[in-house]
């Protein structure tokens, strides 16, 4: 065995103190709260501005150019039952 000192630990001893544990828990709570706020904000934006993309290779669910032209000619609201 060599007499070289062991490398320092990646954490300080104060991490296990009462203050260190309190700060760790506070940091965890702040991170969870911030994550929830971001999730709610993204959810709100998505529901306010819905959009859809047709990702099929054949474009099965996309409107054709002819349909788009016909829809531009409609001036009254259309009710679909």
JONOR-V434991 format. One record per backbone hydrogen bond with DSSP energy under -1.0 kcal/mol. NH is the residue of the N-H (numbers start at 1). CO is the residue of the C=O. If there is no record, write none. Layout:
nh=NH co=CO
nh=NH co=CO
This chain:
nh=15 co=12
nh=16 co=13
nh=17 co=14
nh=21 co=17
nh=22 co=18
nh=23 co=19
nh=24 co=20
nh=25 co=21
nh=26 co=22
nh=27 co=23
nh=28 co=24
nh=29 co=25
nh=30 co=26
nh=31 co=27
nh=32 co=28
nh=33 co=29
nh=34 co=30
nh=35 co=31
nh=36 co=32
nh=37 co=33
nh=38 co=34
nh=39 co=35
nh=40 co=36
nh=41 co=37
nh=42 co=38
nh=43 co=39
nh=44 co=40
nh=45 co=41
nh=46 co=42
nh=47 co=43
nh=48 co=44
nh=49 co=45
nh=62 co=59
nh=68 co=64
nh=69 co=65
nh=70 co=66
nh=71 co=67
nh=72 co=68
